[in-house]
Amino acid sequence: MRYAAFLRAVNAGRFNSFRMEDLRALLRAEGFEDVRTYLQTGNVWLQSGVTDPEAVARRVEALMPALGCRDVAVMVRTEEHLRELVGLDPFGADGGAHRRFVTFLREPAPAALPPHRELEVVLARPGEVFSRLDKNVRNVSPNAFIESRLKVRATTRFWNVVQEMYRLL
């Protein structure tokens, strides 16, 4: 089965930093096939005979200490799931006025998100939250807000990164 894996909190500072080529080599050595990465922020395509996305996530997480990482959560989606997300196009014709995000949740959200003064939740689904910020707003982290309010592990990507991951299938 083909999966997209989104790694949380990698190459974003002095912790959990590694080269994508090292990640690809590690995943291949552990039996994953057709391993490809996009950008340096932990966006990975891989193939596995394992049919449970959560089992794939746990397996990738267990490998992260070999790269010198600690506490890296991995959110995994099937190729079909990612195709569905991109097909939703929840942002529509935005006109470029906003920075658009998809936050991948490790488990379904236990509750609805409370409103935020600057972050607009466009669509919330059991495993994802689509949100946007005005382009001029720089001090708001969608991931921090969502994790703190929902009490779940998550990782956030710009919408264009998710679209490009899908395009690279």
DRENVEX-502378 format. One record per residue (C-alpha): chain; residue number from 1; residue in three letters; z, y, x. Coordinates in steps of 0.5 Angstrom, whole numbers, m for minus. Each point is the difference from the previous one (the first is absolute). Layout:
N
KEVEX, A, NUM, ALA, Z, Y, X .
...
//
This chain:
169
KEVEX, A, 1, MET, 0, 0, 0 .
KEVEX, A, 2, ARG, m1, 7, 2 .
KEVEX, A, 3, TYR, 5, 5, 1 .
KEVEX, A, 4, ALA, 2, 7, 1 .
KEVEX, A, 5, ALA, 6, 1, 4 .
KEVEX, A, 6, PHE, 3, 7, 0 .
KEVEX, A, 7, LEU, 6, 1, 5 .
KEVEX, A, 8, ARG, 6, 5, m1 .
KEVEX, A, 9, ALA, 2, 4, 6 .
KEVEX, A, 10, VAL, m4, m2, 6 .
KEVEX, A, 11, ASN, m3, 5, 5 .
KEVEX, A, 12, ALA, 3, 6, m3 .
KEVEX, A, 13, GLY, 5, 2, 5 .
KEVEX, A, 14, ARG, 3, m3, 6 .
KEVEX, A, 15, PHE, 2, m7, m4 .
KEVEX, A, 16, ASN, m4, m5, m2 .
KEVEX, A, 17, SER, m6, 2, 4 .
KEVEX, A, 18, PHE, m5, m5, 3 .
KEVEX, A, 19, ARG, m8, 0, 0 .
KEVEX, A, 20, MET, m4, m3, m5 .
KEVEX, A, 21, GLU, m3, m5, 4 .
KEVEX, A, 22, ASP, 6, m3, 2 .
KEVEX, A, 23, LEU, 2, m1, m7 .
KEVEX, A, 24, ARG, m7, m3, m2 .
KEVEX, A, 25, ALA, 1, m5, 6 .
KEVEX, A, 26, LEU, 7, m2, m2 .
KEVEX, A, 27, LEU, m3, m1, m7 .
KEVEX, A, 28, ARG, m5, m4, 2 .
KEVEX, A, 29, ALA, 4, m4, 4 .
KEVEX, A, 30, GLU, 4, m2, m6 .
KEVEX, A, 31, GLY, m5, m3, m3 .
KEVEX, A, 32, PHE, m3, 6, m4 .
KEVEX, A, 33, GLU, m8, 1, 0 .
KEVEX, A, 34, ASP, m4, 6, m1 .
KEVEX, A, 35, VAL, 5, 5, 2 .
KEVEX, A, 36, ARG, m2, 7, 0 .
KEVEX, A, 37, THR, 4, 7, 1 .
KEVEX, A, 38, TYR, m2, 7, m3 .
KEVEX, A, 39, LEU, 3, 6, 4 .
KEVEX, A, 40, GLN, 7, m1, 4 .
KEVEX, A, 41, THR, 5, 0, m6 .
KEVEX, A, 42, GLY, 0, m7, m2 .
KEVEX, A, 43, ASN, m6, m1, m5 .
KEVEX, A, 44, VAL, m2, m8, 1 .
KEVEX, A, 45, TRP, m5, m4, m3 .
KEVEX, A, 46, LEU, 1, m8, 1 .
KEVEX, A, 47, GLN, m2, m6, m3 .
KEVEX, A, 48, SER, 5, m6, m1 .
KEVEX, A, 49, GLY, 0, m7, m3 .
KEVEX, A, 50, VAL, 7, 2, m3 .
KEVEX, A, 51, THR, m1, 2, m8 .
KEVEX, A, 52, ASP, 6, 4, m1 .
KEVEX, A, 53, PRO, 0, 8, 3 .
KEVEX, A, 54, GLU, 8, 0, 0 .
KEVEX, A, 55, ALA, 0, m6, 5 .
KEVEX, A, 56, VAL, m6, 3, 4 .
KEVEX, A, 57, ALA, 5, 7, 0 .
KEVEX, A, 58, ARG, 6, m4, 3 .
KEVEX, A, 59, ARG, m4, m4, 5 .
KEVEX, A, 60, VAL, m3, 7, 3 .
KEVEX, A, 61, GLU, 7, 3, 0 .
KEVEX, A, 62, ALA, 2, m6, 4 .
KEVEX, A, 63, LEU, m5, 2, 5 .
KEVEX, A, 64, MET, 2, 7, 1 .
KEVEX, A, 65, PRO, 6, m1, 5 .
KEVEX, A, 66, ALA, m5, m3, 5 .
KEVEX, A, 67, LEU, m3, 7, 0 .
KEVEX, A, 68, GLY, 6, 3, 1 .
KEVEX, A, 69, CYS, 1, 2, m7 .
KEVEX, A, 70, ARG, 6, 0, m4 .
KEVEX, A, 71, ASP, 1, 1, m8 .
KEVEX, A, 72, VAL, m8, 0, m1 .
KEVEX, A, 73, ALA, m1, m1, m8 .
KEVEX, A, 74, VAL, m7, m3, m2 .
KEVEX, A, 75, MET, m3, 1, m6 .
KEVEX, A, 76, VAL, m6, m5, m2 .
KEVEX, A, 77, ARG, m5, 1, m5 .
KEVEX, A, 78, THR, m6, m5, m1 .
KEVEX, A, 79, GLU, m7, 2, 1 .
KEVEX, A, 80, GLU, m1, 0, m8 .
KEVEX, A, 81, HIS, 6, 4, m1 .
KEVEX, A, 82, LEU, m2, 5, 5 .
KEVEX, A, 83, ARG, m7, 0, m4 .
KEVEX, A, 84, GLU, 4, 2, m6 .
KEVEX, A, 85, LEU, 4, 5, 2 .
KEVEX, A, 86, VAL, m6, 4, 3 .
KEVEX, A, 87, GLY, m4, m1, m6 .
KEVEX, A, 88, LEU, 6, 3, m4 .
KEVEX, A, 89, ASP, m2, 7, 3 .
KEVEX, A, 90, PRO, 6, 3, m3 .
KEVEX, A, 91, PHE, m1, 7, 3 .
KEVEX, A, 92, GLY, m7, 1, m3 .
KEVEX, A, 93, ALA, m3, 6, 3 .
KEVEX, A, 94, ASP, 5, 4, 3 .
KEVEX, A, 95, GLY, m4, 5, 4 .
KEVEX, A, 96, GLY, 4, m1, 6 .
KEVEX, A, 97, ALA, 6, 5, m2 .
KEVEX, A, 98, HIS, 5, m6, 1 .
KEVEX, A, 99, ARG, 2, m5, 5 .
KEVEX, A, 100, ARG, m1, m7, m3 .
KEVEX, A, 101, PHE, 5, m6, 1 .
KEVEX, A, 102, VAL, 1, m7, m2 .
KEVEX, A, 103, THR, 7, m3, 2 .
KEVEX, A, 104, PHE, 0, m8, 0 .
KEVEX, A, 105, LEU, 6, m2, m2 .
KEVEX, A, 106, ARG, 3, m7, 2 .
KEVEX, A, 107, GLU, 3, m2, m6 .
KEVEX, A, 108, PRO, m2, 3, m7 .
KEVEX, A, 109, ALA, 4, 6, m2 .
KEVEX, A, 110, PRO, 6, m1, m4 .
KEVEX, A, 111, ALA, 0, 7, m3 .
KEVEX, A, 112, ALA, m4, 6, m1 .
KEVEX, A, 113, LEU, 0, 5, 5 .
KEVEX, A, 114, PRO, 3, 7, m2 .
KEVEX, A, 115, PRO, m4, 6, 0 .
KEVEX, A, 116, HIS, m1, 4, 7 .
KEVEX, A, 117, ARG, m1, 7, 1 .
KEVEX, A, 118, GLU, m6, m1, 4 .
KEVEX, A, 119, LEU, m2, m7, 0 .
KEVEX, A, 120, GLU, m4, m2, m6 .
KEVEX, A, 121, VAL, 0, m7, m2 .
KEVEX, A, 122, VAL, m7, m1, m3 .
KEVEX, A, 123, LEU, 1, m8, m1 .
KEVEX, A, 124, ALA, 5, m5, 1 .
KEVEX, A, 125, ARG, m1, m7, 0 .
KEVEX, A, 126, PRO, 5, m6, 1 .
KEVEX, A, 127, GLY, m3, 0, 7 .
KEVEX, A, 128, GLU, m2, 7, 2 .
KEVEX, A, 129, VAL, 1, 7, m1 .
KEVEX, A, 130, PHE, m6, 5, 0 .
KEVEX, A, 131, SER, 2, 7, 1 .
KEVEX, A, 132, ARG, m2, 7, 3 .
KEVEX, A, 133, LEU, 2, 6, 3 .
KEVEX, A, 134, ASP, m3, 7, 0 .
KEVEX, A, 135, LYS, m4, 1, 7 .
KEVEX, A, 136, ASN, 5, 5, 2 .
KEVEX, A, 137, VAL, 6, m4, m1 .
KEVEX, A, 138, ARG, 2, m3, 7 .
KEVEX, A, 139, ASN, 8, m2, m1 .
KEVEX, A, 140, VAL, 0, m5, m5 .
KEVEX, A, 141, SER, m1, m8, 2 .
KEVEX, A, 142, PRO, m2, m4, m6 .
KEVEX, A, 143, ASN, 2, m6, 4 .
KEVEX, A, 144, ALA, 7, 3, 1 .
KEVEX, A, 145, PHE, 1, 2, m7 .
KEVEX, A, 146, ILE, m3, m6, m4 .
KEVEX, A, 147, GLU, 5, m5, 5 .
KEVEX, A, 148, SER, 6, 4, m1 .
KEVEX, A, 149, ARG, m1, 1, m8 .
KEVEX, A, 150, LEU, m2, m7, m1 .
KEVEX, A, 151, LYS, 4, m4, 5 .
KEVEX, A, 152, VAL, m6, m4, 2 .
KEVEX, A, 153, ARG, m4, m1, 7 .
KEVEX, A, 154, ALA, m7, 4, 0 .
KEVEX, A, 155, THR, m5, 2, 4 .
KEVEX, A, 156, THR, m5, 6, m2 .
KEVEX, A, 157, ARG, m7, 1, 2 .
KEVEX, A, 158, PHE, m5, 6, m1 .
KEVEX, A, 159, TRP, m4, m2, m6 .
KEVEX, A, 160, ASN, m6, 1, 5 .
KEVEX, A, 161, VAL, 2, m5, 5 .
KEVEX, A, 162, VAL, 1, m5, m6 .
KEVEX, A, 163, GLN, m7, 1, m2 .
KEVEX, A, 164, GLU, m2, m1, 7 .
KEVEX, A, 165, MET, 3, m6, 1 .
KEVEX, A, 166, TYR, m3, m3, m7 .
KEVEX, A, 167, ARG, m7, 3, 3 .
KEVEX, A, 168, LEU, 1, m4, 6 .
KEVEX, A, 169, LEU, 1, m7, m3 .
//
